[in-house]
Amino acid sequence: MAKKTQTPIQKQASSGGKARAKALTPGERTEIARRAVEERWRRAGKPPVPKATYGSADHPLKIGDFAIPCYVLEDGRRVLVQRGMVSALGMARGSSGGTGGDRLAKFVAGERLKDFVSKELRAVTQGPIKFRTPHGSAAYSYEATVLADICDAVLSARQAGVLQRQQEHIAKRCEILVRGFARVGIIALVDEITGYQDARERDALAKILEQFIAKELRKWVKTFPAEFYKEMFRLRGLPYDGTCKKPQYIGHLTNDLIYARLAPGILGELRRRNPADDRGRRKVTHHQWLTVDLGHPKLLQHLSAVSALMRGHDSWDEFYNMLERAIPKHIPMPLWEDQGMPVR
C-alpha cells in the first residue's frame, strides 16, 4: 500500500498539534483524556463514571497490616476501594490476584449469612461502584458504611452459631473493626462538639484507629510457625497433624526452649502477668505480652534459630545438648523477678 503524503498545511497542523501536546502539563493531559472518555460514554448512552474529588492512594485508611484507599466522590459518597476492603476483612482475593469482589459477593450471599443480610446489602456487594480517582484511573469501591454492615451481619451469624470454622477468622476481624470504629466514632463526636476537630492533625483519627487495630490484631497473629512444632514432634517421636491440640507438656517444652532462653527474668515475669487457671490454661499466650518494637522481633529471631537447630538433628538428646551449648538458659535472678522485670 502506497504511503500517503501530507500536504504542507497538514504537516504544519500535525507539527503544531505535537508542539501543543508537548507543552501540556501532565494534569492537563489527564483532563483531556478524561473528557475524551466521558464523551465516548455519552455517545454510547452510558452514564458517566463519577469522579473522586477528595482522597489519595498515598493516604489510605490503615487497618492493621492492610491499607484501604478511601475517597469522597463528587456526589458526596464516601467510598472504600474494593481490593483494600476485602483484605481488611481477612479474605483472600483469589489466585488470579483480582480485587476480590466476586469472593466478597459470594460470601455475603452465602447460605450462612442469608438470614442476617438485607436485600440492599446483597445488591450493593454484587454491584460495586466504579469511579475515577483524582488521577483519572478507574477503580471499584463500596460506600464506607458497607464495611460496617458486613461486619454486623457476620457477627450476628457468629452469635447464632451458623458460621463455618474457616469463617471464624473473618468474624474475629469484624469484631476488631467494629470496636475500632466505635472508639474512633466517639472521639470524632467529642471533637466535633468541642470544636477540636479544626485544631487536630489531619490524620489524627486514622492514627487512633491504626494503633487500636494493630494492638487488637496481634492477639490473633500466629507467632509460632507450624514448622517449630512439626520439628519438635518429630524429635519427640510424636505424630503431628497440624492442629492446635497438643499434649500439655508441649507447653513446658516451649517454655524451656524459648522463653527461658529469650532474656533474663522473662519467663518468670510472663508467668506472673499471665497466670494459669486451675486447669492449667492461660487467657492469652505468653507472646502477646511481649512489646512490638523489641520483644516480638527478638522472639521471632529466637524461634528461627531454635527451629534451624532442630532441623539439623535426628534425636531430641542431640538437639537439646547442642541448644544448651549454643543458646543456654538464663540463670534465674530472684532479685529481678521479685522486683518485676519489664516484659521486653
C-alpha positions in Angstrom: 0.0 0.0 0.0 1.4 3.3 -1.1 2.2 5.7 1.8 0.0 8.8 1.9 1.8 12.1 1.6 0.8 15.1 3.7 0.2 18.5 2.2 2.2 21.4 3.6 -0.9 22.5 5.5 -1.4 19.1 7.0 2.3 18.9 8.0 2.0 22.3 9.7 -1.1 21.3 11.6 0.4 18.0 12.7 3.6 19.7 13.9 1.6 22.3 15.7 -0.5 19.6 17.4 2.5 17.8 18.7 4.0 21.0 20.0 0.9 21.9 21.9 0.7 18.4 23.3 4.3 18.6 24.4 3.6 21.9 26.2 0.7 20.5 28.2 1.3 19.6 31.9 0.6 16.0 33.0 -2.6 17.2 34.7 -3.8 18.9 31.6 -3.2 15.8 29.5 -5.0 13.7 32.1 -8.0 16.1 32.0 -8.1 15.9 28.2 -8.1 12.1 28.3 -10.9 12.2 30.9 -13.1 14.4 28.8 -12.5 12.1 25.8 -13.6 9.0 27.8 -16.7 10.9 29.1 -17.5 11.9 25.5 -17.3 8.2 24.3 -19.5 7.1 27.2 -22.0 9.9 26.4 -22.2 8.8 22.7 -22.7 5.2 23.8 -25.6 6.2 26.0 -23.8 5.1 29.2 -23.9 7.1 32.5 -20.6 8.9 33.2 -18.3 7.4 35.8 -18.3 9.6 39.0 -15.0 11.2 39.9 -13.4 11.3 43.3 -12.8 14.9 44.5 -11.1 14.1 47.8 -8.7 11.3 48.7 -5.4 9.9 47.5 -3.8 6.5 47.3 -0.9 7.9 49.2 -3.1 8.5 52.3 -5.1 5.3 52.8 -7.1 4.2 55.8 -4.7 1.9 57.6 -6.2 -1.1 59.4 -3.6 -3.3 61.0 -1.3 -4.6 58.2 -3.7 -3.6 55.5 -4.4 -0.2 53.8 -7.8 0.7 52.3 -7.6 3.6 49.8 -10.6 5.9 50.6 -12.2 8.7 48.6 -15.1 11.1 48.6 -16.9 11.2 45.2 -18.2 14.3 43.6 -21.8 13.5 44.7 -20.6 13.2 48.4 -20.5 9.5 48.7 -17.6 8.2 50.9 -16.2 5.1 49.4 -13.6 2.4 50.2 -11.7 0.7 47.4 -12.8 -2.9 46.9 -9.4 -4.5 47.0 -8.5 -2.9 50.3 -11.8 -3.7 51.9 -11.6 -7.4 51.0 -8.1 -7.6 52.6 -9.2 -5.8 55.7 -11.9 -8.4 56.3 -9.2 -11.1 56.1 -10.4 -12.5 52.8 -8.1 -13.7 50.0 -8.5 -12.0 46.6 -8.1 -15.3 44.8 -5.3 -16.9 42.9 -5.8 -14.7 39.9 -4.8 -11.6 42.0 -8.1 -9.8 41.3 -9.9 -7.3 43.5 -11.8 -10.0 45.4 -15.2 -8.5 44.6 -16.6 -11.8 43.4 -15.4 -13.6 46.5 -17.0 -10.9 48.8 -20.3 -11.0 46.9 -20.4 -14.8 47.2 -19.6 -14.6 50.9 -22.4 -12.1 51.6 -24.9 -14.0 49.5 -23.9 -17.3 51.0 -26.1 -19.7 52.9 -24.5 -18.9 56.3 -25.3 -15.2 56.1 -28.7 -15.2 54.3 -30.7 -14.6 57.4 -28.5 -11.7 58.5 -28.0 -9.8 55.3 -30.6 -7.4 53.8 -31.5 -7.4 50.1 -29.9 -4.0 49.9 -26.6 -5.1 51.2 -26.6 -8.2 49.0 -27.3 -6.0 45.9 -24.6 -3.5 46.9 -21.9 -6.1 47.1 -22.9 -7.5 43.8 -22.7 -4.1 42.1 -19.6 -2.2 43.3 -19.3 1.5 42.5 -16.9 2.2 39.6 -15.3 5.6 39.8 -12.3 7.6 38.7 -9.6 8.6 41.2 -8.3 12.2 41.1 -5.5 11.0 38.8 -8.0 9.6 36.3 -7.5 5.8 36.9 -10.6 3.6 37.3 -11.3 1.7 40.5 -14.1 -0.2 42.1 -15.5 0.6 45.5 -18.3 0.3 48.1 -19.7 3.0 50.2 -17.8 3.2 53.5 -20.8 2.1 55.6 -21.0 -1.2 53.7 -18.0 -2.4 55.7 -19.8 -1.8 59.0 -22.9 -3.5 57.6 -21.0 -6.6 56.6 -19.3 -6.8 60.0 -22.7 -6.6 61.7 -24.1 -9.4 59.6 -21.0 -11.6 60.2 -21.1 -11.0 64.0 -24.8 -11.8 64.1 -24.2 -15.0 62.2 -21.4 -16.0 64.7 -23.7 -15.3 67.6 -26.3 -17.6 66.1 -23.6 -20.3 65.7 -24.0 -20.7 62.0 -20.6 -19.7 60.7 -18.2 -22.4 59.4 -14.9 -22.9 61.2 -12.9 -21.5 58.2 -15.0 -18.3 58.5 -14.2 -17.7 62.2 -11.1 -15.6 61.3 -13.4 -13.2 59.4 -15.7 -12.8 62.4 -12.7 -12.0 64.6 -11.6 -9.4 62.1 -15.1 -7.9 62.0 -15.3 -7.7 65.8 -12.0 -5.8 65.9 -13.1 -3.5 63.1 -16.5 -2.7 64.8 -14.8 -2.0 68.1 -12.2 0.2 66.4 -14.9 2.2 64.5 -16.8 2.7 67.7 -13.8 4.2 69.5 -13.0 6.5 66.7 -16.6 7.5 66.3 -17.0 8.7 69.9 -13.7 10.6 69.7 -14.9 12.3 66.5 -18.2 13.3 68.1 -16.4 14.9 71.1 -14.0 16.7 68.7 -17.0 18.0 66.7 -18.9 19.2 69.7 -15.9 20.9 71.3 -14.6 22.3 68.1 -11.3 20.5 68.5 -11.7 18.9 65.0 -10.4 22.1 63.5 -7.3 22.0 65.6 -6.3 18.4 65.5 -4.0 16.9 62.9 -5.5 15.9 59.6 -4.9 12.2 60.2 -5.3 12.1 64.0 -8.4 9.9 63.9 -6.8 7.5 61.4 -3.8 7.1 63.7 -6.0 6.3 66.6 -7.8 3.6 64.6 -4.5 2.2 63.3 -3.0 1.9 66.8 -6.1 0.3 68.2 -6.5 -2.2 65.3 -2.8 -3.1 65.3 -2.9 -3.9 69.0 -6.0 -6.0 68.7 -4.9 -7.9 65.7 -1.8 -9.1 67.4 -4.0 -11.2 69.6 -4.8 -13.3 66.6 -1.4 -13.4 64.9 0.1 -16.9 64.7 3.6 -16.2 66.0 4.8 -19.7 66.5 5.2 -21.3 63.0 3.9 -24.8 62.3 7.5 -25.8 61.4 8.6 -25.2 65.0 6.0 -27.7 66.4 6.5 -30.1 63.4 10.2 -30.4 64.2 9.6 -30.7 67.9 7.1 -33.5 67.4 9.5 -35.3 65.0 12.3 -35.2 67.6 10.0 -36.4 70.4 8.6 -39.2 68.2 5.1 -37.9 68.2 2.6 -37.8 65.3 1.9 -34.3 64.1 -1.4 -33.5 62.4 -1.1 -29.7 62.3 -4.0 -29.0 64.7 -3.9 -26.7 67.7 -4.4 -29.6 70.1 -1.1 -30.6 71.7 -0.1 -32.6 74.8 0.1 -30.3 77.8 3.8 -30.9 78.3 4.5 -29.4 74.9 3.8 -26.1 76.6 6.5 -26.8 79.2 9.0 -27.7 76.5 8.1 -24.4 74.7 8.9 -22.5 77.9 12.2 -24.3 78.2 13.3 -23.9 74.5 12.0 -20.4 74.0 11.1 -18.2 76.9 13.7 -19.4 79.4 16.4 -18.5 76.9 14.9 -15.3 75.5 16.1 -12.8 78.1 16.9 -12.8 81.9 13.7 -12.9 84.0 11.3 -13.0 81.1 9.7 -16.4 81.8 9.1 -15.6 85.5 7.6 -12.2 84.7 5.3 -13.7 81.9 4.1 -16.4 84.4 3.3 -13.6 86.9 1.4 -11.4 84.4 -0.2 -14.3 82.6 -1.1 -16.9 85.2 -2.7 -20.2 84.5 -6.1 -21.1 85.9 -7.0 -24.2 87.9 -6.9 -26.3 84.7 -3.5 -25.0 83.7 -4.9 -22.8 80.9 -4.0 -19.2 80.3 -6.3 -16.5 79.0 -3.8 -15.5 76.3 -0.4 -16.8 75.0 2.8 -15.6 76.5 4.0 -13.9 73.3 1.1 -11.4 73.4 2.7 -9.7 76.4 5.9 -9.0 74.5 6.5 -5.5 73.2 6.1 -4.9 69.5 9.3 -3.0 69.0 11.7 -5.2 70.9 10.2 -8.4 72.4 8.3 -9.7 69.5 11.1 -9.3 66.9 13.6 -11.0 69.3 11.1 -13.8 69.8 10.8 -14.4 66.0 14.6 -14.4 65.7 15.0 -16.9 68.6 12.3 -19.1 67.1 14.1 -19.2 63.8 17.4 -20.2 65.4 15.8 -23.0 67.5 13.9 -24.3 64.5 17.2 -24.4 62.5 18.9 -26.4 65.3 16.0 -28.9 65.4 16.1 -29.4 61.6 19.9 -30.3 61.9 19.4 -33.2 64.3 17.7 -36.6 64.3 17.3 -37.1 68.0 16.0 -35.0 70.9 19.0 -35.5 73.1 21.5 -34.4 70.3 19.4 -31.3 69.6 19.0 -30.4 73.3 22.7 -30.8 74.1 23.5 -28.5 71.1 20.9 -26.0 72.2 22.4 -25.9 75.7 25.8 -25.0 74.3 24.6 -22.6 71.6 21.7 -20.8 73.5 21.9 -21.7 77.2 19.0 -20.8 79.6 19.4 -17.6 81.5 20.2 -18.1 85.2 17.2 -17.2 87.4 17.8 -14.0 89.3 15.4 -13.8 92.2 16.1 -10.1 92.9 15.0 -9.2 89.4 11.9 -11.4 89.5 10.9 -10.1 92.9 11.0 -6.5 91.6 9.0 -7.4 88.5 11.2 -7.2 85.4 9.7 -5.3 82.4 8.5 -7.6 79.7 10.6 -6.9 76.6 
